[in-house]
Amino acid sequence: MELKDTISLMNSDNYQDRFKAEYLQTKIRYDKLHNTLVKYDAGTLPFKPANIELLREQAAAMGRYLYILETRAEIEKIDI
């Protein structure tokens, strides 16, 4: 799935659809950042980030946010 695939959910009048879009968009971005960090640690990233520690902090914050969204989805019975 790509960000563009979440547009219809994001524009929905249904809050559960918008919630799903928010979760999916965050997950897509997190996964890409996570893959970047894995490649950096493996020495296979084709560029050198300006500040790898800041990227690690961003990934950690995004991971915590995804956990919050997943918990909320479980409580509210939203299938993400």
C-alpha positions as CSV (number, residue, x, y, z in Angstrom):
1,M,0.0,0.0,0.0
2,E,1.1,3.5,-0.8
3,L,0.1,6.9,0.7
4,K,-2.0,7.6,-2.4
5,D,-4.1,4.5,-1.7
6,T,-5.4,6.1,1.5
7,I,-6.9,9.2,-0.1
8,S,-10.5,7.9,-0.2
9,L,-10.3,6.9,3.4
10,M,-8.8,10.3,4.4
11,N,-11.6,12.2,2.6
12,S,-14.4,10.0,4.0
13,D,-17.2,11.4,6.2
14,N,-16.9,8.4,8.4
15,Y,-14.5,9.0,11.4
16,Q,-13.5,5.3,11.4
17,D,-12.3,5.5,7.8
18,R,-10.3,8.7,8.6
19,F,-8.8,6.9,11.6
20,K,-7.8,4.0,9.3
21,A,-6.2,6.5,6.9
22,E,-4.3,8.2,9.7
23,Y,-3.0,4.8,10.9
24,L,-2.1,3.5,7.5
25,Q,-0.3,6.7,6.5
26,T,1.7,6.7,9.7
27,K,2.5,3.0,9.3
28,I,3.7,3.5,5.7
29,R,6.0,6.3,6.8
30,Y,7.2,4.4,9.8
31,D,8.0,1.3,7.7
32,K,10.0,3.3,5.2
33,L,12.0,5.1,8.0
34,H,12.6,1.7,9.8
35,N,13.9,0.2,6.5
36,T,16.3,3.2,6.2
37,L,17.6,2.6,9.7
38,V,18.1,-1.1,9.0
39,K,20.0,-0.3,5.9
40,Y,22.1,2.3,7.7
41,D,23.0,-0.2,10.4
42,A,23.8,-2.9,7.8
43,G,26.0,-0.4,6.0
44,T,23.9,-0.7,2.8
45,L,22.2,2.7,2.8
46,P,23.3,4.5,-0.4
47,F,23.5,7.9,1.4
48,K,24.6,9.3,4.7
49,P,21.8,10.9,6.8
50,A,22.7,14.3,8.3
51,N,21.6,13.1,11.8
52,I,21.0,9.4,12.3
53,E,20.2,9.8,16.0
54,L,17.4,12.2,15.1
55,L,15.9,9.7,12.7
56,R,16.1,7.0,15.4
57,E,14.2,9.3,17.8
58,Q,11.6,10.0,15.1
59,A,11.1,6.3,14.5
60,A,10.7,5.7,18.2
61,A,8.1,8.4,18.5
62,M,6.3,7.1,15.5
63,G,6.4,3.6,17.0
64,R,4.8,4.8,20.2
65,Y,2.1,6.7,18.2
66,L,1.3,3.6,16.2
67,Y,0.9,1.7,19.5
68,I,-1.5,4.3,20.7
69,L,-3.5,4.1,17.5
70,E,-3.6,0.3,17.6
71,T,-4.8,0.4,21.2
72,R,-7.5,2.9,20.4
73,A,-8.6,0.8,17.4
74,E,-8.9,-2.2,19.7
75,I,-10.9,-0.3,22.3
76,E,-13.2,1.3,19.6
77,K,-13.4,-1.9,17.6
78,I,-12.0,-0.3,14.5
79,D,-10.5,-2.8,12.0
80,I,-7.2,-1.4,10.9
